[in-house]
Amino acid sequence: MSLKKVLLYCLVVMILFSSLLIGCNGLSSSTESNKSSSSIKEGASKGSKPGDSSSDNEDESEDEAEGEDKYETKNRNEDPLSEDEDFFGGTENPTGGPKDDSKEAEAVATMVVYMDAETGSDKNDGSTPEKALKTLDKLNSKVLLPGSWVLFKSGQVFAGTLKASVDGTEEEPLVYSAYGDTKKGRPVISGNGAEFAVRIEGASNITLRNLEITNISPGGVTSCKGAVLIGNMLNDAMKNITVENCYIHDVNSTVNNMGQKPYERVYGGVSVLMFGGTKCRFENLNILNNSISKVFAGIYMNSFNYVFLNGWDAEVGFSNEINVKGNVITDVEGDGIVISNANKAMIENNIVRVHSKSYNAYVAGIWVHHVDGGDEFDVVVQNNESAYGRAYAADSQGFDLDNQANNCLLQNNYSHHNSGGFLLDMGSGGNNVVRYNVSFEDQRYFISQIGHYTRVYNNTFYSTSDNMYFVYYDWNGWVDTHARNNVVYMGGKRGKLGGMPKTTTNNCFYGVLGSPTSAGNFQLDPLFADPSLVGNGRDSVKGLALQAASPCIDAGAVIYAAPKTDFFGNPIQGTVDIGALEFQGTKSASVSKKAYVPDDYSPNSKYKIVNRLTNKALTVSGDGNIVVEEFTGSSNQAWLIQSTSGNSYRILSLKSQLCLTLREVDKANQEVYLSPFIAGDVSKNWVIFATRNGGLMLSSWNSPGFKPGIGPKASDPKLKVFSAYPGDVEPGRLEWDIVMFK
């Protein structure tokens, strides 16, 4: 190799390294990320089980993503993250605004292609700004070489689809970026109703950055649409793909109206899809520091053919080095971030706010499925914020360890105001660790199901909603789950323990009916600093710090492979505290003993149960059917609600003394009727939990699958057991008010 080539190669490496540092502004460095996950690796290697205590762990960086220069948009939608006080952020644009990459391109590129939608011409060769090309069609037909940089002029709109299907090399990637006056905003790729505005397909070593991408169908919505597709049709790996510092927004698609085809949910901001065989995968995929809003799914990675066409248990390829970091995703109809089919993935420092708006879909804030981190726990979800899951009948959790999620580490995350609770932990996976997370004012239940050998420790759960559950139920009856050193604070009425993990020790239960008082568990006020300060942003969680007189200080159990730092990276001092925030001062000599055990429904009191949509009362009709009718005060509208030993309830008609019962006619048809009480018959047991609207849902303990609850049919007053999240369920149809009968 000539001296000139050696010097050029060194210059490329230096500039790319500098660019990486700039792109990660405000985030933990890759070194810090490795340190963050090192503790579980040290404790879990050599066949040990994580979460059973201390391992070496470096201090974790808790720096919040900070923007640099704000920028103006020109005749386009305002970037929702550019204002400090905006509801979605309270944070500056995490990407730091657009960047002019022309100097870097001229220094390192083998070929530079300039694009100018206003003064360019497709008769030009694109070699200089003065000879810029005009259209995406012309660019897509141009032969690009490894090391080529394609630069779009800032503030201009390029209509159509950008197709990136030519390989770069690891040393000389293809780069698509911006040039020109950054005050005019990013250059815009506008799909104008194409299936995707940007398609990166079957090619490796490609970087997409500093662009604005949108896809509005001018003639109305007729099919599924997306912004960026990263698609692998090969039976091999696509390598070294990066999407960073882009503003992706406003994609209108039929999926926003929630069609029932499962593949439709992958459309949205960045869709990472594997279409090939069992070796189809990604290596070193990086989605970094992007702003994504007003789409269906924010970032969605999945194996299309195998998972969606051949079933959840189909054989698929597994990817490595999947990095989703520093993205801010707001106002999405469906999922915020979904990663699947990976053996090594890092999802960290992301913000997802206002997700799961389609209430009849299986959607959540941040989740993984069909992943396996192995002995080193290389699938890590950490330091994220997931909030405002809006669906009232669907999943809508902040976080989800879903089907076949194995050996995952969920730590130091902040979940708040999600109508489906903090976590869904599906039982088909297992050996996952859930630690040092904070759940604030999530609803219904903190944990919906709990999987095989899941370890839940040193988390702080706080809610003032009525009818909350700690754990909704154990998945498939797993009995080897552990809950230790958690604060479970329920400030509302009728807080319930729910499904009981096999090992439940050293937990603080406040306002939880049926919670244990042995094995280090206690029912006392944890004495938080000031919960009124908690809101948007991880830093606000300081309002849940412990006061000096808290009974949780030094009250935790020693847990094998536990980290040496807490939620904020503060050191564990002496005996570990209970909860996610380790007390950092000098504890008081006197410890608070304030307790709160909430009242349950009085077993001998009469209640009326009123549907919120119809404002009609649950009634036993003359022919014995269960219907809703105008409330008259008749005895056939009076009900007894009696707690069972399993944290569920029996609902009895006062007039007949018969129990509300679920009967399964077939898998697609269940009905509600009255029958005599039989001890141990779970078809007569009902879970009553709160919705985000303040109503209550009645869900049968015996209902197969995920049944959101019961409600009157649209066409007649009879009750119906609604199957999994149908699209015709209006808000209020499944919601009830239970009040004293007068």
N, C-alpha and C positions, 0 to 999 in steps of 0.2 A: 504493500500500500504506500502511495506517495505521501510525502510530508504534508502536502496541501490537503489531502483527504483526511489524514490523521487530525490535523488542526480543525478541519470542518466538522469532523465527527465529535471532537471534544466540545466545540462550540454548541453543537446541537444538544448534547447531553446537559451542558451547563444551563442553556436557556430553558429546556424542558423542565429541568429540576427547579429553576426559579419560578417558572409558570405554575408548577404544582404547588409550590409554597404559597404563591399568591392566591391560587384557587381555593386553598384550604384556609383562607383568612377567617379567623374567629372560631375555628374548629380545633379539636384535639389533633395533634399530628399523628401520622401513622405509627410512630413509636409509642405515643401515649395510648393509642388504641390497642396496640399489642400488650402494653402494660395493663390496660383495663381488664383484658380477658385472661391475663396470665394466672391469676389466683386460682381459677377453677381448673386450669390445666395442671397446675402444680399439685392440687389436691386430688384431682380425678384420674391422674395417670396411673399406670401400673395396676389397673383393675379395680381401683377404689371407687366408692360411690360418693358423689358430691352431695353435700348438704347433710351429711350425718354428723373438728372445728379448726383451728387457725392455720392458714397457709400464708406464704409470703405473697404480698401484693403491693405493687408500686402505687403511689398516689395517682389518682385519676384526675385528669384535667377536666374542670367543670366550666371552662370558658364558654360563654354564650357566643353564638355567631353574631358578628358585628358587620354592618355594612360600611362601605366607604362613601363614595360620592353618590348622592341621589341624582336622578336624571329625569328629564321631562319626556313625555311621549307626545307624539304629534299626530292629531286627528285619529287617535286610537284609544282603546280602553286603558284606563289608568292602571298601572301596576299596583295591585292591592297591598303590596308590602313596602311601598315606598314612603309611607307616612308612619311616623312613630306611634301615633295614637290610634291607628286603625284597629278595629276589633280583632281582626284575624291575627294580627301580629303583635302590636305593641313593640314591634321589632323593626329595625330598618331592613331594607332589602338585603337578604343574607348573601347574595351573590356579589354585592358591591357595585352593581351597575355594569353597563357594557364596557368593552375594552377594544381599543384599536390595535389589531394584531399585525398591521402592515410592516412595521419595522422588524418584528421577529420573523415574519414570513420571508421578507427580503433577505434576511441574514442566513436562514437555514434551509429554505425550501429549494427543491430541485426545479420546481416550476410553480409560479404564482398565477392564478386566474382571478381577475377582478370582475365583479358583477355590479352593474349600475342599471336599475330598472327605469331610470328617467332619461339619462343621456347616453346610455350604452347602445350598442348595435350588435346584432348577431352576425354581422359581416366582419366584425373585429376578431382579433385572436385572443383578446382578454389578457394580454401580457402586461399592460400598464393600466392605471386608472383612466387614462385618456383613451385607451383602446379596450374598454370594458365590454363584456358581453351583456346582453339585456335580459334574456329569458331563461327559465329553468329548463325548458325543452332543449335549447341549444347546449346548455351546460351538460345535461344528461347524455347528450350524444358525443361529447368531447372525450377523447382518450386521455385519461390522467395517468401519470406515472407515480410510483412510490415516492413519497416525500413531497407531493404536490399540496399546495395550500390554496383553497378556494375562499376568497374574501368578498363578502357582500357589503354594499355601502350602507352605512348607518342611516336609520330613519326612512328607508325605502321599503316598499312592499313588493315581494316577488311571488306572483300567483302561480299555483300549480303544485306539483310534487317534486321535491328534491330526492333524487335517487343516488344512493351511495352503495355501489355494488362492486367496486374495484378494490382489490387488496392493496394496502400499504405493506410495509415491513415493520418489524419491531423497532428497528433503528430509524426508519423513515416512514412514519405514519402519514396517512392522508388527513388533513385538517380542514374543517369547514368553520369559518369564523367571520369576523367583522372588520371593517376599516372605516375611517372617516370620522366625522365630528360626533363624538359620543353623546353630546348634549341633545342630539336629535333622537336618541333612543336606539335600541337595537334594530338591526335589519329584520324584517318580518318575512317569514315563509308562511304564506296563506294558502291553505289547501283548497279553499273554495268548494268544499263538498267532496273532495277525493276521499278514498278510503283512509289514506294517511297523508299528511302533509310532508313527512320525511320518511323515507324507507331506506334502512341500512340492512341489506339482505345478503347473506352468504359470503360476506367479506370480513376480513380481519384488519386490525391496526388502523382504526378510524376514530377520529375525535371530532365531536360536534360541540361548539361552544359559542357563547356570546350572541346567540340568536333569539329572536322572539318567534314563537310558532303558534299558529292558530288554525282552526279548520271549521268555518261556518258555511253551511250549505245555503246558498243564496235563494234557491228555489224551494226551501222547506226540507224537512227531514224525511228521508225515505229508507235509510239503511244505517248500519253501524259505521261510525267514523272514529278516527283517532288522530293524534298529533304526530307521535314518533313511533315507528315500528322498528324494532331490532329483531329481525327474523332469521332463524337458522334452519334452512331446509336440508342441510348436509347430514350425513351420518358421521360427523366429525365435529371438532371444536371450532367455534368462532372465537378469536382471541383479541384481547387488548382493544376493547370498545369503550369509549368514554363519551358521556353526555354531561356537560358541566356549564354552569353559569348561564343557563337559558331561562327565559320567561315563557312558559307554556300555558295557554289559557283558552277558554271559550271554544269548546268543541261540541257542536250540537249533533246528536245522534239518536237513533231509535232506542239505543240502550238506556238513554236517560228516561225513557218511558217504561223501562224494565220489561222487555220481552222475556219470555221464560226459557229461551235457549241458553244453556250455561256458558257457551263460548262468547256470548255478547258482553259479558262482564269484563273481558280483558281489554276492551277498547277504552281509550281515554288519553292520558298524558303521555306516558312512556310505556309501550307494550313490548315486553321481552318474551318472544315466543319461540318454542322449539317444535319444528314440524318434521324433523328427520327421524332416524332410527334410534336404537338403544345407545348409540355412541354420540348422539346429537347433544351438544352441551356448549357452555360458554366457559372461557378461561380468562380471568382478569377483566371483568365487566365493572365499570365504574359509573355510577349515576350520582353526581356530586353538585351540591350547592345550587340547585335549580328552584325556581318559584313556579308552582303548578296550581292552577285554580280553574273552577267552573268547567270541569270535565266529569266523566263518569268515574273511572278509576284513575288514581294519581300515578302510581308506578305499579305495574302488574307483570310478574314473571311467571310463566307456566309452560308446561309441555302440552301443546295443543292436541296432537293426534292421540297421544297415549292416555292422558288424563281425561280429556273431554270426550273423546270418541270411543275409547276402549275401557273406560272405568277407572276408578280411583286407585285400584291395586295393580294396574298395568305396569309392565317393566319399562323403565324410562332411563335416559341418560342423566347423570348427575354432574352439576357444574362446580367449579372451584373459583375462589377469589372473587366473590360477588360483593361489591362494596356499594352500599346505598347510604350516603352520608350528607348531612347538612342541608337537606331539602326542606322547603316549607310548602306544604300542600294544604290548600284551603278550599272550602265550599265545593266538595265533590259529592256526587250522587251516591257513589258506591264506596269501594275500598280506598283507603289511603295508600298503603304500601303492602304488596303481597310478594313474597319470595318463595319459590318452590324448586324442587329437583336440584338441590345443592348439598354438597358435603362441607363446604366452607363458605360462610357468608357473614358479613358484618353490616348490621343495620344500626346506625348510631347518629345521634345529634340531629335527628329529624323532628320537625313539628308538623303534626296533622291536626287541623282544627276544622270542625264542621264536616263530618263525613256520614256515611250511611243514611243519606236523606231518602233513599228509596226504601220505604219501610217494609216492603214485601220481598226483600232479597237477603241472601246469606252474605252479609257484608260486615266489615269491621274496620278499625283504624289502621293497625299495623299487625300483620300476621304472617305466619309461615306454615307450609304443609309439605309433605313428602321431602323432608330434609333429614339429614343425619350428621350431626357434628362429631360422631365417633368418640373415642376415649378422651380426646383433647377438648371436647365441647367447642368445636369450631363454628357452630352456628350461634351467633351472639346478637342479641337485641338489647341495646343499652343506651342510656342517656337520651331517650326520646320523650317527646310530649305528644299525647294523643287525647283529643278532647272533643266534646260536643257531638258525639254519635247521636243522631236524631231519630233513628227508627224506633218505633215503640213496640213493634211486633216481631222484628227480626233480630239477628244476633246483636249488632251494634255495640260490641265491646270495644274498649280501648285497644286491647291486645288479644291475640289468639294464637295458641299453639294447636294447630288443627290436625287433620288426618295425617298419620304417619310422620309426625314431628318427633324426632328422637334426639336425645342428647343435646338439647338446646339450653342456652343460658339466657334468661330474661332478668336483667338487673338494672337498677338505678333509673328506671323509667317513671314518668309522671303521667297518670291517667286521671282525667277529671270531667265531670258532667257528661258521662256517656250513659245513654239510656239502657244499654245492655250490660252495664257493669264494667269491672276492670279487666277480667280475663275469662276467655273460653279455653279450656284445656281438654282437648279431645282424647279419649282413652285408647285410640288405635295406635298412638305413639307411646313414648314413655321415657323414663329416666331423665326428666327435665328439671331444671333448677330455677325457682322463682324467688328472687331475694332482693332486698333493699329497694323495693319499689314503693311508690306512694299512690294511693287511690283516694281522690277527694270528690265527694258528692257525686260519685257514680251511683247508678240506680238499679233496682231490682235485686241484684245479688253481686257481691264482690267477685266471686268466682263461680262460673257456670260450668259445672262438672269438674272433675279432677282426675287426671290420667294416671296410668300405671307408674308407680314409683316416682311420682312427682314430689319434690322437696320445696315447701313453701316456708320461707323463714325470713325474719327481720324485715317484714313489710309493715307499712302503716296504712290501715284502711279507715276512712272517715266518711260518715254519711249521716245526715239528719233526716233522710227520707223515712217514711213509715214502711212497715212490712218488708224490711231488708233481710236478705239472707247472706250469711258468710259464704257458705258453699251450697250451691243449689242442690246438687246430688253427686254421688260417686258414679263415675262412668263404668258401666258393666260390673259394678260391685267390687272394684279394686279395693283391696284392704291393706296395701303396702304404701300408702301415701302418708306424708308427714307434714304437720303444721307446728312450727316452733317459733318462739320469740316474736310473734306478731302482735301489733296493737289493732284490735277490732273495735272501733268506736261507732256505736249506733245511737244517735241522739234523738231518733224518732220513736214512734210507737211500734210495739210488736216485733222488735228485732229478733231474728231467729238464727240459730247455729246452722241448721240444714244438715247436709251430709257430713258425716263425722270421719275425718281422716283417721287412719289406724293409730298413729302416734300424734297426740295433741298435748304438747307440754310447753310450759313457760310462756303462755300467751296472756295478754291483758284483754279481757272481754268487758266492754262497758255498754250496758243497755242491750245485752244479748240473752234472750230467754233460753234456758236449757244448757247454758255454757258450763263447762266443768270448773270445779274449784279445787281439784287435786292435781298432782304432778306438776306443781309450779304454776298452774293457771290461777288467775284471780279475776274478780269482778269489781274493779276500781277505776276511778277517773284517772286517765294517764296524765292529766294536767298539761295540755298543750299551751304554747306561748300565747298565740292569738290567731285562731282559725279564720277570723274575719279578714286577715291579710292575704289569705290564700286565693289565688285566681290564675290568670294566664301567666305562663312563664315558670320555669323550674325554680327560679330564685324565690318566688313567692311561697314556696313550700316551707320556708323558714318559719312561717306562722305555725307549723306543726312541730317545732322543736319542743323538747321537754323542759318543763320548769324544774327548778332545783329540788322541789319537794315531791317530784313524781315518783310513784311506786315502781315505775318501769326501769329506773336507773339501777344498773348492776344486777338486774333480776333475770337476765337471759341465761339460756343453757349453752354450754360449749358445743359447737357444731363443727364437725370435721370438714376441712377444706373451706371454711368461711373466710371472707376477705378481711383485711386489716383496716379497711376504711369503710365509711358509711355512704349514704346517698350523695352527699356533697363532697366526698373525698376526705372528710375529717377522720382522724385516727380513732380506732377503737381503744378506749382507755380502761385498762384493768378488765374486770368482768364485763362482758358485753351487755349493753342495754337491750330492752325489748323495743322493737320498732325500727324504722329505717333511718332515724336521725339520732346519732350517738350524742349524749349530753356532753358539752365541752367545758363546763365550769366545775364548781365545787358543790356537791349535792348538799341539801339541807339535812340537819341532824334529825329533824322530824319529818316523817313521810305522811303524805295525805292518805286518808282512808275513805274518801268520798266514793260512794257507790250509787249505782242507778240500775234497778231492775224494772223494766217497763211492764205495764199492765198488758195482759193479753185480752182477747175477746172473753167476756164473761160467759162461762158455759151454760148458764141458766137464764141469760138475758135474751130478749127478743130483738132481732135485727130485721131491717128491710134492706134489700139489695137492689139498687136502682141503676139501670143502664144509662150511661152518659150520652149516647147518641140519641136515643129515643125518649129519655127521661121517663121511662116506664119501669115498673117494679117486677122483679122475679116472682112468678105466680104459679101455683098449681091449679091448672084448669079443671073444669068439671069432669072431663074425661081422663084426668090424671096426667096429662101432658105438662111439660115445663115450658112456660111461655112468658112473655113480658106483656103487662097490661097496665093501664092507668092505676096509680095507687089509690085504694079506697079505704085502707085500714082493715081489710078483711083478714081473718086468721089464716087464710090460704096464701097470704103474702108475708107471713111472719116466719123467720128462720132462726134456728139455733146454730151457733158456730162453736165447735168444740175442738180443742187442740188435741192432736194425737202424739204419741211418743216419738214419731218419726218427723217431727217438725212440720207436719202438714195438718190439715183440718178436715173434720167431718162437717158437712152442711146438711142439717136436718130440717124438714118441714115441721113446724110446730103442730100443725093440724093433724098430720098423718104419722109423725114420728118416723118417717122413712127418709133414707139418705139420698142425697144427690149422687148419682152413679154414672160412670162412663162405661158404655158398652161398645165393643168393637165388632161391628157387623162384618167388615172386611178391612183390608189395609187402607182403603181409600174412603171408608165410611164408618164414622163413629157417631154414636148418639148419646144424649143425656136423658136419663129417666130416673124415677124413684124406686128404691128397693130397700128391703130390711137390712139393718146393720149386721155384718158378720165380721167377727174379730179376725184381723189379718188380711182382709180383702182390700187390696190397695185401689181397686176400682172405685172405692168410696172415699178416697183420700184426695184432697185438693190443696194445691199450693196457692197462696194469696200473696201477690207481690205488687209493689207500686210501679207505676209508669212515670215517665218524665213529665206527664201532664198533671200528676197528682192523683190520678185515678188508681183503681186496683184491677188486676187481672186475675181471673180464676183459671188455673191450669191444672189438669188432672195429673196426679202422680203416676197414673197408669197409662197415660196417653203415649203411644209409640212414637219414637222420633221426637222432633222438636215441634210441639204444638203450642202456639202462642196463647190459646185460651178459648173461651166460649163466648158466644154472643148471639143476638137474634139474627135471623136471616133477613135479607133485604126485602123479600116479598111477603113474608108472613112472620108472626110473632114467635114461632118455635125457636128454641135454642139450637145452635149448630156448633159442633166441634170443628173449628176451622183447620184445614190441613195446612201444611207448611207454607205460611206466608202468601196467601193468594192475593192477587192484585186488586180484588174488589172490596177489600176491607178498609172502610173509611176510618179515620181517627175517631175514637169514641165507641165504635161498635163492640170492641172487646174490652172496654173499660167500664168499671162499675164503682159506685159509692156504697159503702156499707155503713149504715147509721142506725142508731137506736130506734126501735119500733115504738111509735107513740100513737 
